[in-house]
Amino acid sequence: MQIKPECIPCILRMGLSSMRELDLDEDTVRALFCRMAEIPALRCGAWDITSPEIIERVMKIIISATEDADPFCDLKAKQNLSILGIEPSLRRLVEDASDPLLTAAKLAILGNAIDLMMVDSPADMEKYISERLKAPVPKEAYGNLRDRLKDCRSLVYLGDNAGEIVIDRLLVEIIQDLYGPEMVYVVRSEAVLNDATLNEAGAAGLDKVIRVVENGIDGPFPGTVQKRCSEEVNHLLNRADLIISKGGGNFDSLSEEESLRGKTAFLLLSKCRPYCRFFGVGLHDLILACPS
């Protein structure tokens, strides 16, 4: 999805809040923010561009200034540890559910709240999940997902954020137990915001239950563009019967890939008004979109 007017203040706010997370001095913050504000798309100079493309430029500014290729490494470790602490209780929710697949899918979507892009990301994820787990997902889309999984032999799961990937593991395990497809979990090659890399996937224990690979994209890009992925990931995407795409960055970029639309299920939270309009949902609703 190409950017909308709402994306411009959102990305600028994200750039500022990201710098505050790094505890940079005020002069540095001002200087870097001025550089971000000069990006043409953030000056209404380009509309045929996706948010992840702009965020990549924002991240390059932060990385060059901090001389740190993974400036949010410590934050990601804390997010993983926090969700690992509540993982046993989340696992029980899945095991005790009348429909474990539905519960695991809803948990995975709720995990999308762990995001540097969200200034109001919940401080207590366990409380947040308990309050929101009864929220509905579209019955038709869930039925489509279940039907696609029944016939699925090869599945690619595109991950998103640290912490969130701990919850993804529950969905991965349920899919394996119920349907047994060949599965691969894809993470970022280069660090960007709090998105998961191989380091966070290993800390979450994902590599113990599923093969984990890097996407091969040569930049701090918080999404998935097929032509920038490695030859291996391109092969996996092309041969997959089903792709599960987590999060807004993957949706924004991957929804532009026409060849993959018919086999991609999007799982994310409705974090902004453009998503509300696109999916026909309310703000912060659970989004599950899957083709029949």
C-alpha positions in Angstrom: 0.0 0.0 0.0 1.4 3.3 -1.0 1.5 6.1 1.6 -1.4 8.3 2.5 -1.3 11.8 4.1 -1.6 10.2 7.5 1.7 8.3 7.0 3.8 11.4 6.9 3.3 12.6 10.5 3.2 9.0 11.7 6.7 8.3 10.3 8.1 11.6 11.6 6.7 10.7 15.0 8.2 7.3 14.8 11.6 8.8 13.9 11.5 11.1 16.9 10.3 8.4 19.4 13.0 6.0 18.1 15.7 8.6 18.8 14.3 9.2 22.3 14.6 5.4 22.9 18.3 5.8 22.2 18.7 8.6 24.7 20.5 10.9 22.2 21.4 14.5 23.2 19.0 17.2 22.2 21.3 18.8 19.6 21.7 15.4 17.9 18.0 14.7 17.9 17.3 18.1 16.3 19.9 17.6 13.6 18.8 14.1 12.7 15.1 15.2 12.8 15.9 18.0 10.3 17.6 15.4 8.0 14.5 13.2 8.2 12.2 16.1 7.4 14.2 16.6 4.2 13.2 13.2 2.8 11.1 14.1 -0.2 8.2 11.8 0.7 8.0 13.4 4.1 7.6 16.8 2.4 4.7 15.6 0.3 7.1 15.2 -2.7 6.3 11.6 -3.5 3.2 9.5 -3.1 4.1 6.4 -5.2 6.1 5.0 -2.4 5.4 2.7 0.6 6.0 3.5 4.3 8.8 0.8 4.6 10.7 2.5 1.8 10.6 5.8 3.7 11.4 4.2 7.1 14.5 2.6 5.5 15.8 6.1 4.8 15.0 7.2 8.3 16.8 4.2 9.7 19.9 4.9 7.6 20.0 8.4 9.1 19.9 7.0 12.7 22.4 4.2 12.0 24.9 6.5 10.3 24.7 8.9 13.3 24.9 6.3 16.0 27.5 4.1 14.1 25.5 1.1 15.3 24.0 -1.3 12.8 21.5 -2.5 15.4 20.7 0.4 17.6 17.6 -1.2 19.2 19.3 -4.5 20.0 18.9 -4.1 23.8 15.2 -3.1 23.4 14.5 -6.2 21.3 16.1 -8.4 23.9 13.9 -6.9 26.6 10.8 -7.4 24.4 11.7 -11.0 23.8 12.3 -11.7 27.5 9.1 -9.9 28.5 6.9 -12.1 26.3 8.9 -15.3 27.1 7.9 -14.6 30.7 4.2 -14.9 29.8 4.5 -17.5 27.1 3.4 -20.4 29.4 0.1 -18.7 30.2 -0.4 -17.9 26.5 0.3 -21.5 25.6 -2.3 -22.7 28.1 -4.9 -20.4 26.4 -4.2 -22.2 23.1 -4.2 -25.7 24.6 -7.5 -25.1 26.5 -9.2 -23.4 23.6 -12.1 -25.1 21.8 -10.5 -23.9 18.5 -6.7 -23.8 19.1 -5.9 -22.5 15.6 -8.3 -19.5 16.0 -6.9 -18.7 19.5 -3.3 -19.0 18.3 -4.0 -16.8 15.3 -5.7 -14.1 17.4 -2.8 -14.2 19.8 -0.3 -13.7 16.9 -2.3 -10.7 15.7 -2.4 -9.2 19.2 1.3 -9.7 19.4 1.6 -7.1 16.6 1.0 -4.4 19.3 4.7 -4.8 20.2 5.9 -2.1 17.9 8.2 1.0 17.9 5.8 2.6 15.4 3.1 2.6 18.1 3.6 5.4 20.6 0.8 3.8 22.7 2.1 0.3 22.6 0.7 -1.6 25.7 3.0 -1.7 28.7 1.3 -4.8 30.1 1.0 -7.3 27.2 -0.6 -10.1 29.3 -3.4 -7.7 30.5 -3.8 -6.4 27.0 -4.1 -9.9 25.5 -6.6 -11.0 28.2 -8.8 -7.9 27.5 -8.6 -8.2 23.7 -8.6 -12.0 23.1 -12.4 -12.1 22.7 -12.3 -9.5 19.9 -13.5 -11.1 16.6 -11.8 -11.8 13.4 -13.8 -12.0 10.1 -15.4 -15.5 10.0 -15.0 -15.8 6.2 -11.3 -14.9 6.3 -10.7 -17.3 9.1 -12.5 -20.0 7.2 -10.4 -19.3 4.2 -7.2 -19.6 6.2 -8.3 -22.9 7.7 -9.2 -24.3 4.3 -6.0 -23.1 2.8 -4.0 -24.8 5.6 -5.8 -28.1 5.0 -4.4 -28.2 1.4 -1.1 -26.5 2.2 2.1 -28.5 1.6 4.5 -25.5 1.7 4.1 -22.4 3.9 6.3 -19.3 4.3 5.8 -17.3 7.5 7.0 -13.7 7.3 7.9 -12.5 10.8 7.8 -9.0 12.1 8.8 -7.7 15.6 10.8 -9.0 18.5 8.5 -10.2 21.3 5.8 -10.8 18.7 7.8 -13.7 17.3 7.6 -15.5 20.7 3.8 -15.5 20.2 4.2 -16.5 16.5 5.9 -19.7 17.7 2.6 -20.8 19.2 0.8 -20.4 15.9 3.7 -22.2 14.1 3.4 -25.1 16.4 -0.4 -25.4 16.1 -0.2 -25.3 12.2 2.5 -28.0 12.3 0.5 -30.2 14.7 -2.8 -29.9 12.8 -1.7 -29.8 9.2 2.0 -30.6 9.0 3.1 -28.5 6.0 6.8 -27.8 5.2 7.3 -24.4 6.9 9.9 -21.7 6.8 10.0 -18.6 9.0 11.6 -15.5 7.4 13.2 -12.7 9.4 15.1 -9.5 8.4 18.7 -9.7 7.3 19.5 -6.2 8.5 18.3 -4.7 11.8 15.5 -2.1 11.5 13.5 -0.7 14.4 12.5 -3.6 16.7 12.0 -6.0 13.8 13.3 -9.5 14.4 16.6 -10.8 12.9 18.2 -14.3 13.3 19.4 -13.1 16.8 15.9 -12.5 18.1 14.5 -15.6 16.5 17.1 -17.7 18.2 16.4 -16.0 21.5 12.7 -16.8 21.1 13.4 -20.4 20.4 11.8 -20.3 16.9 14.8 -22.2 15.4 13.9 -25.2 17.6 10.5 -25.7 15.9 10.9 -24.3 12.4 13.6 -23.5 9.9 14.5 -19.8 10.1 16.1 -17.9 7.2 17.0 -14.2 6.5 15.1 -12.4 3.8 18.4 -11.3 2.1 17.3 -7.6 1.8 20.4 -5.4 1.9 19.2 -2.5 4.0 17.2 -1.6 7.1 13.9 -2.2 5.3 10.9 -3.1 7.6 9.0 -5.1 5.0 9.2 -7.6 2.1 9.9 -6.8 -1.5 10.4 -9.9 -3.6 12.9 -8.4 -6.0 15.1 -7.4 -3.1 15.0 -10.8 -1.3 17.6 -13.5 -1.7 17.3 -16.1 -4.4 16.5 -18.6 -1.7 13.6 -16.6 -0.3 12.3 -15.8 -3.8 12.2 -19.6 -4.5 10.4 -20.2 -1.2 7.8 -17.5 -1.9 7.2 -18.6 -5.5 6.7 -22.3 -4.6 4.7 -21.7 -1.4 1.0 -22.8 -1.3 0.4 -20.2 1.4 2.3 -17.1 2.8 1.4 -15.8 6.2 2.5 -12.1 6.4 2.7 -10.6 9.9 2.5 -6.8 10.6 2.0 -3.5 8.9 5.4 -3.2 7.2 5.1 -6.6 5.5 1.5 -5.7 4.4 2.5 -2.3 3.1 5.2 -3.7 0.9 3.9 -7.2 0.1 0.4 -6.0 -0.9 2.1 -4.3 -3.9 3.4 -7.8 -5.1 0.6 -8.8 -7.5 2.0 -12.2 -8.2 1.7 -13.2 -4.5 -1.7 -11.6 -3.6 -3.7 -14.8 -4.3 -1.8 -16.8 -1.7 -1.0 -14.4 1.0 -2.8 -14.2 4.4 -2.3 -10.9 6.3 -2.3 -10.9 10.1 -1.9 -7.5 11.8 -3.6 -4.9 14.0 -5.4 -2.0 12.5 -3.0 0.7 13.9 -3.9 3.6 11.7 -6.8 5.2 9.7 -5.5 4.1 6.3 -5.7 0.4 7.5 -9.2 1.1 8.8 -10.3 2.3 5.4 -8.5 -0.4 3.5 -9.8 -3.3 5.5 -13.2 -1.8 6.6 -12.4 -2.1 10.3 -12.1 0.1 13.4 -9.0 1.4 14.9 -7.0 -1.3 16.8 -9.2 -4.0 15.5 -7.8 -7.4 14.7 -7.1 -7.9 10.9 -7.1 -11.3 9.3 -7.3 -11.2 5.5 -7.0 -14.4 3.6 -8.0 -15.2 0.0 -10.2 -18.1 -0.7 
